[in-house]
Amino acid sequence: MKTKLTFFAMALITLIFFQSCSAPKAIVKLKPETEEVKWLFGQSFMVDSLYGVIYEVGFNRIVDNQYWFDFHITNRSNMPILIDPVNFAYLAYDSLLNAQTTVPVQAMNPEDELLTIDQELAYNKSRAKNHLGISILAAGVDIATGIATLNDDNPHNDYLRTHLYDATQAGAIENAIETDNLNVLREEWASSTIRRTTLESNYSMHGKVFFKALPQARYIKLLLPVDDQQIEMNFKQIQQSSN
């Protein structure tokens, strides 16, 4: 028995040791493939224009396997233009410039993300009503078991009342926290991203655009359409040690 315990303890210590000594993930950055960049608070922006439409694009960081870009778009043409992030895309290449993507990777659509969040919020609202119903039920059980306790010596009446009430309260609190988090996330998607907009002449807009990341690629080429043409912006993907 003592041998088994010792072996188990050593195995557990070994597992913890290897987990604590695992190497941290490399930091991924996208560096503009040009020296002609615009700087803003330490962040570099590539700038290009077509038909009077000016794109300023800066790589922000990679989070949860997503590229985060900051976009500044200005319309200096004499016509309004439609800006829609679903039309933004990128192609990926390896170090020998062999294609790593068979089709362009499109930007994430904020409208789809907002719809998903709204569905989650609707589900949470429904679940909150269920918690309210169970709370009312628990209150009824509380009264019933209180009466029953006065009339018999069955201790299980108290357990039924306590467990049902505690489980309901814990679920309601968890549901409220999740709802608050979803509302914050929704506000971020609604107000901080580039969304489908008719950009009038001499107006500008800015916000974030997200893409699914491809960390194994060496080069990334952004494709930004303007009417029947497109602007191309090239980035080199660099992985830096976090040590």
Sequence and secondary structure as in RCSB ss.txt:
>XXXX:A:sequence
MKTKLTFFAMALITLIFFQSCSAPKAIVKLKPETEEVKWLFGQSFMVDSLYGVIYEVGFNRIVDNQYWFDFHITN
RSNMPILIDPVNFAYLAYDSLLNAQTTVPVQAMNPEDELLTIDQELAYNKSRAKNHLGISILAAGVDIATGIATL
NDDNPHNDYLRTHLYDATQAGAIENAIETDNLNVLREEWASSTIRRTTLESNYSMHGKVFFKALPQARYIKLLLP
VDDQQIEMNFKQIQQSSN
>XXXX:A:secstr
 HHHHHHHHHHHHHHHHHHHTS    EEEEEESSS EEEETTEEEEEEEETTEEEEEEEEEEETTEEEEEEEEEE
 SSS EEE GGG EEEEE TT  BS SS EEB  HHHHHHHHHHHHHHHHHHHHHHHHHHHHHHHHHHHHHHHHH
H   THHHHHHHHHHHHHHHHHHHHHHHHHHHHHHHHHHHHHB   EEE TT EEEEEEEEE  TT SEEEEEEE
ETTEEEEEEEEEEEE   
